Amino acid sequence: MNKPWKNPVILALGEDGGDVTIDTTEAASWAMIEDWPTEDGPALDRALLVCAAVQAGKKTDEDARQAFIAAAVEAGIAMKK
């Protein structure tokens, strides 16, 4: 769950809209739990479930990365991928 992603995702989630680089499934999980601008949504819920499935060995880190990107799009977060 803490293995680096091949392609990090850079989001405007930092203080004053600064960029934050998310490069592991664990970092993605924490970002969605702690820093996300919305508390619910289908893509967010799915991304959190996929991250948990990665930890259980049932999904890949790339699955988590793609679900995380979908959740960021849903939340309207500016991103570079």
N, C-alpha and C positions, 0 to 999 in steps of 0.2 A: 504494500500500500504506500510505501514511501520511496518506491523506485522512481527515479526521474523520468518524466515523459520525454519522448523524442522531440516533440514540438511544444514548448511552453505556451501558455496563453497569458497575454498581458491585458489587464483590466484597469479601468479608471476607478479603483476602489479605495485608493489611499487617501490620506488626509488632503483636503483641498483638491480632490479629484486627481491626485497623483497616481502614477502607474504602479500596479502591483503585479509581479510575475508569479503565476501559479504554474508549478512544474511537477507536482505529484498529486496523486489521488487524495492523500491525506490533507494536503494544503487546500485542495478544492473543497473537500468536506468542511474544513474549518472556515473557509471563506463563506460558504453558503450558510453555515450555522451562525457565524459571528458578525459578518460584515454585509450581508445581502440586504438590498434596499426593500425587498418584499419578504413577507413571511410565508406566503403560500403561492401555489401555482402548479399546474400539471407538470411542466418541465422541471421545476425545482424539486418537486416530490420525486419524480422519476430519477433525477440526477443523484439525489441522496440515496435512493434505493440501489442504484447502480454502484455507487461508491461502497456501500455496505456489501454488495455482492462481490466486489473486487477483493475486499478484505476476507471474505469467505472462500475465495478462490473460484468463484463461479462466473466471473466476468473479467475482462482484461482492462488494463490501464487505459488503453485507447477507447474502450467503451465508455469509461468514466470521463475521459477528456471530451468526447463527443456529446455526452449528456450534459456535462458542465457548460459547454459552449451553448447548447440549446437553452439551458436555464439562464445564461447571461443575456441571450437574445430576448427571451421572454421578459426579463426584468428591465430591459432597455439600457443595459450597461455598455458603455463604449469599450471596444476591445480590439486588440491586435492578435491575430492567431497565425 
